């Protein structure tokens, strides 16, 4: 019935529908009710009540849901609903209300009754860094209009503010934080900019320089972390049996490799470029991890642990 209605430009009579579907009038009425009231189809009747049609202004955005939703898809819907409601308060609020409502409908159709008790799912974003809604919206406009931006950027590592002209390429969400991957015309290379560190921004008339998806992936996606550059090294880490029970289930990088040891320990191999972010992740496990390779990463972790120990001596 959905296929019949979406392909027509004019109303179709009840009799024609029954003939095409091979059903009775009672079955037709049941299908109409299910399609319109349960599935939310933009189904309308003509003036005399004998013909059915889809509202053309809404038909393009309506599709029947799948017959089932996998655990990954269900998690995706829950996460999407959370992001729409919380990631950037005030951003496209009216436009996104309809999307959230539709997600709620899809979840309800799985028997979850999510609309009546959304508090049953709690997604915490403790490590997230909020971005002003106006800045987020301006970045989106530049990104999709393919225009350059002039930004004042405060880098944490050097604690300085620099002026940059950039060509936005994509927006990346990484560990509940937003980054703008862009071609930096000053550095003449790809860079990732944390949105919350942009102090000022101006939309320029010049068109953005285009960077291919392959080049973006090779430069920004091959190594561990968000600022690591190309994967030039491979870290080999050995975790104790206790830590292994957590690490074995973690995804540090899509190209990682793991191996269980006879004593219950776990060896993880991770590609990386610049090591700063990886060092921070390794230090999170304290004495439960040992860097096996490469030597320069082992020395960096050892030196940081020594400096940390000095703060507690005496």
C-alpha positions as CSV (number, residue, x, y, z in Angstrom):
1,X,0.0,0.0,0.0
2,X,2.9,2.4,0.8
3,X,4.5,1.7,-2.6
4,X,1.2,2.3,-4.4
5,X,0.5,5.6,-2.7
6,X,4.1,7.0,-2.9
7,X,4.2,6.4,-6.7
8,X,0.9,8.2,-7.4
9,X,0.3,11.9,-8.1
10,X,-3.5,11.7,-7.8
11,X,-5.8,10.0,-5.2
12,X,-6.6,6.4,-5.7
13,X,-10.1,5.1,-4.9
14,X,-10.9,2.6,-2.3
15,X,-12.0,0.0,-4.9
16,X,-8.8,0.4,-6.9
17,X,-6.8,0.0,-3.8
18,X,-8.7,-3.2,-2.8
19,X,-8.2,-4.6,-6.3
20,X,-4.5,-3.9,-6.3
21,X,-4.0,-5.3,-2.8
22,X,-6.5,-8.2,-3.2
23,X,-8.1,-7.4,0.1
24,X,-11.5,-6.7,1.6
25,X,-12.8,-3.3,2.6
26,X,-12.3,-4.2,6.3
27,X,-8.7,-5.1,5.7
28,X,-8.2,-1.9,3.7
29,X,-9.5,0.2,6.6
30,X,-7.3,-1.7,9.0
31,X,-4.2,-1.0,6.7
32,X,-5.2,2.7,6.4
33,X,-5.3,3.0,10.2
34,X,-2.0,1.2,10.7
35,X,-0.2,3.2,8.1
36,X,-1.5,6.6,9.1
37,X,-2.0,6.3,12.9
38,X,0.7,3.8,13.9
39,X,3.4,4.4,11.4
40,X,2.9,8.2,10.9
41,X,2.4,8.1,7.1
42,X,1.2,11.5,5.5
43,X,-2.0,9.6,4.4
44,X,-4.9,11.8,3.4
45,X,-8.4,11.4,2.0
46,X,-9.9,13.4,-0.8
47,X,-13.0,15.7,-0.4
48,X,-15.6,13.0,-0.8
49,X,-13.7,10.5,1.4
50,X,-13.5,7.8,-1.3
51,X,-9.9,8.3,-2.5
52,X,-6.5,8.1,-0.7
53,X,-3.3,9.9,-1.3
54,X,0.0,11.0,0.3
55,X,0.6,14.7,1.1
56,X,3.3,15.5,-1.4
57,X,5.0,18.0,0.9
58,X,5.6,15.3,3.5
59,X,5.8,12.1,1.4
60,X,9.5,12.6,0.5
61,X,10.7,12.4,4.1
62,X,8.6,9.4,5.0
63,X,9.7,5.8,4.8
64,X,8.4,2.6,6.4
65,X,10.6,1.5,9.3
66,X,12.4,-1.9,9.2
67,X,10.7,-4.9,10.7
68,X,13.3,-5.2,13.4
69,X,16.2,-3.2,14.8
70,X,19.6,-4.7,15.7
71,X,21.3,-3.9,19.0
72,X,23.8,-1.6,17.2
73,X,20.9,0.2,15.4
74,X,19.0,0.6,18.6
75,X,22.1,2.1,20.3
76,X,22.5,4.4,17.3
77,X,19.0,5.6,17.7
78,X,19.3,6.3,21.4
79,X,22.6,8.1,20.9
80,X,21.2,10.1,18.0
81,X,18.3,11.2,20.1
82,X,20.6,12.2,22.9
83,X,22.9,14.2,20.6
84,X,20.0,16.0,19.0
85,X,18.7,17.0,22.4
86,X,21.9,17.9,24.2
87,X,25.0,18.4,22.0
88,X,24.2,22.0,21.0
89,X,21.3,23.4,23.0
90,X,19.3,25.9,20.9
91,X,20.9,24.9,17.6
92,X,18.1,24.2,15.0
93,X,15.8,23.5,17.9
94,X,12.5,23.7,16.0
95,X,13.8,21.8,13.0
96,X,15.2,18.9,15.2
97,X,12.0,18.5,17.2
98,X,10.5,16.6,14.4
99,X,13.5,14.3,14.0
100,X,13.5,13.5,17.7
101,X,9.8,12.8,17.6
102,X,10.4,10.3,14.7
103,X,13.2,8.6,16.6
104,X,10.9,8.2,19.6
105,X,8.3,6.6,17.3
106,X,10.8,4.1,16.0
107,X,11.9,3.2,19.5
108,X,8.3,2.9,20.6
109,X,7.6,0.5,17.7
110,X,10.1,-1.9,19.2
111,X,7.9,-2.1,22.3
112,X,10.2,0.1,24.4
113,X,7.5,2.8,25.2
114,X,10.5,5.2,25.1
115,X,8.4,8.4,24.8
116,X,6.8,7.8,28.2
117,X,10.0,7.1,30.1
118,X,13.0,8.6,28.3
119,X,14.8,8.9,31.7
120,X,15.4,5.1,31.6
121,X,18.4,5.7,29.3
122,X,21.1,8.0,30.7
123,X,24.0,9.0,28.5
124,X,26.6,11.0,30.4
125,X,28.9,13.5,28.7
126,X,31.1,14.4,31.6
127,X,34.2,14.9,29.4
128,X,32.4,16.9,26.7
129,X,33.4,20.5,26.0
130,X,30.4,22.7,25.1
131,X,30.5,24.8,22.0
132,X,28.5,28.1,21.6
133,X,25.5,27.4,19.3
134,X,26.2,30.4,17.1
135,X,29.8,29.2,16.4
136,X,28.6,25.7,15.7
137,X,26.0,27.0,13.2
138,X,28.5,29.3,11.5
139,X,31.0,26.4,11.1
140,X,28.2,24.3,9.5
141,X,27.3,27.0,7.1
142,X,31.0,27.4,6.0
143,X,31.4,23.7,5.7
144,X,28.4,23.0,3.4
145,X,28.6,26.3,1.4
146,X,32.3,25.5,0.8
147,X,33.6,28.9,2.0
148,X,36.8,29.7,3.8
149,X,37.0,30.9,7.4
150,X,39.3,33.3,9.2
151,X,39.7,32.2,12.8
152,X,41.5,33.3,15.9
153,X,42.5,30.0,17.5
154,X,43.8,29.4,21.1
155,X,46.1,26.4,21.1
156,X,46.3,24.7,24.5
157,X,49.7,23.2,24.0
158,X,51.6,26.4,23.4
159,X,49.0,28.6,25.2
160,X,49.0,31.2,22.4
161,X,46.4,32.7,20.0
162,X,47.1,32.6,16.3
163,X,45.2,33.9,13.2
164,X,44.4,31.3,10.6
165,X,42.7,31.2,7.2
166,X,41.3,27.7,6.8
167,X,39.2,25.7,4.3
168,X,36.8,23.5,6.2
169,X,36.7,19.9,5.1
170,X,34.6,18.0,7.7
171,X,33.3,18.1,11.2
172,X,34.4,15.3,13.5
173,X,32.9,14.2,16.9
174,X,35.6,12.5,19.0
175,X,35.1,11.5,22.6
176,X,32.1,13.8,23.0
177,X,34.1,16.8,21.6
178,X,33.8,18.6,18.3
179,X,36.7,19.2,15.9
180,X,36.9,20.9,12.6
181,X,39.2,19.2,10.1
182,X,40.4,21.8,7.7
183,X,43.2,22.8,5.3
184,X,45.2,25.5,7.0
185,X,46.6,28.0,4.5
186,X,49.2,29.3,6.9
187,X,50.6,25.8,7.6
188,X,49.9,24.6,4.1
189,X,48.5,21.3,5.5
190,X,45.6,19.6,7.1
191,X,44.9,20.4,10.7
192,X,42.2,19.6,13.3
193,X,40.8,22.5,15.3
194,X,38.9,22.0,18.6
195,X,35.7,24.1,18.2
196,X,35.7,25.3,21.7
197,X,39.2,26.9,21.2
198,X,38.0,29.1,18.4
199,X,37.9,32.6,19.8
200,X,36.6,34.5,16.8
201,X,35.5,33.6,13.3
202,X,34.7,35.4,10.0
203,X,33.1,33.8,6.9
204,X,35.2,34.7,3.8
205,X,34.0,35.1,0.2
206,X,36.7,32.8,-1.1
207,X,35.9,29.2,-2.0
208,X,37.4,26.4,0.1
209,X,40.3,24.4,-1.1
210,X,39.0,20.8,-1.7
211,X,40.9,17.9,-0.2
212,X,40.0,14.4,-1.3
213,X,38.5,11.8,1.2
214,X,41.5,9.6,0.6
215,X,43.9,12.3,1.6
216,X,41.8,13.2,4.7
217,X,41.8,9.6,5.7
218,X,45.5,9.0,5.2
219,X,46.5,12.2,7.0
220,X,44.0,12.2,9.9
221,X,42.4,8.8,10.4
222,X,45.3,6.3,10.3
223,X,46.9,7.0,13.7
224,X,45.6,7.0,17.3
225,X,44.0,10.2,18.5
226,X,42.6,13.3,16.9
227,X,45.9,15.3,16.4
228,X,48.3,12.5,15.7
229,X,48.9,12.9,11.9
230,X,49.8,9.9,9.7
231,X,50.5,6.5,11.3
232,X,54.3,6.4,11.3
233,X,54.8,4.1,14.3
234,X,53.2,1.1,16.0
235,X,52.9,0.9,19.8
236,X,53.1,-2.5,21.4
237,X,51.6,-2.5,24.9
238,X,51.4,-5.3,27.5
239,X,48.6,-5.1,30.1
240,X,48.4,-7.1,33.3
241,X,45.7,-9.8,33.6
242,X,43.6,-7.5,35.7
243,X,43.7,-4.6,33.2
244,X,43.3,-7.0,30.3
245,X,39.7,-7.7,31.2
246,X,38.9,-4.1,30.3
247,X,41.4,-3.4,27.5
248,X,40.5,-6.4,25.5
249,X,37.0,-4.9,25.0
250,X,38.1,-1.4,24.1
251,X,38.6,0.1,20.7
252,X,41.6,2.3,20.7
253,X,41.9,2.4,16.9
254,X,40.1,0.7,14.0
255,X,43.4,-0.9,12.9
256,X,44.5,-2.2,16.3
257,X,45.6,-5.8,17.0
258,X,45.2,-7.7,20.2
259,X,46.6,-11.0,21.6
260,X,45.9,-12.8,24.8
261,X,48.9,-14.2,26.7
262,X,49.1,-17.5,28.6
263,X,49.2,-15.7,32.0
264,X,46.0,-13.8,31.3
265,X,47.7,-10.6,30.2
266,X,47.0,-8.9,26.9
267,X,49.2,-7.3,24.2
268,X,47.7,-4.5,22.2
269,X,49.3,-3.0,19.1
270,X,48.1,0.5,18.0
271,X,49.3,2.6,15.1
272,X,50.2,6.2,16.0
273,X,51.9,9.3,14.7
274,X,52.7,12.1,17.3
275,X,52.7,10.3,20.7
276,X,51.2,12.9,23.1
277,X,47.6,11.6,23.1
278,X,48.7,8.0,23.2
279,X,51.0,8.8,26.2
280,X,48.0,10.2,28.1
281,X,45.9,7.1,27.3
282,X,48.7,4.8,28.5
283,X,49.3,6.7,31.7
284,X,45.6,6.2,32.5
285,X,46.5,2.6,33.3
286,X,49.4,3.4,35.6
287,X,51.3,0.3,36.7
288,X,48.9,-2.0,34.9
289,X,50.6,-1.5,31.5
290,X,54.1,-1.7,30.1
291,X,55.3,-0.2,26.8
292,X,57.2,-2.9,24.8
293,X,57.8,-0.9,21.6
294,X,59.0,1.5,20.3
295,X,61.8,2.6,22.6
296,X,61.2,6.3,22.4
297,X,57.6,5.8,23.6
298,X,58.9,3.6,26.5
299,X,61.3,6.4,27.5
300,X,58.6,9.1,27.3
301,X,56.3,7.1,29.6
302,X,59.2,6.3,32.0
303,X,60.2,10.0,32.2
304,X,56.7,11.1,32.9
305,X,56.2,8.5,35.6
306,X,59.5,9.7,37.2
307,X,58.4,13.3,37.1
308,X,55.0,12.3,38.7
309,X,56.8,10.4,41.4
310,X,58.9,13.5,42.3
311,X,55.7,15.3,43.2
312,X,55.0,12.7,45.9
313,X,58.6,12.3,47.3
314,X,58.9,13.7,50.8
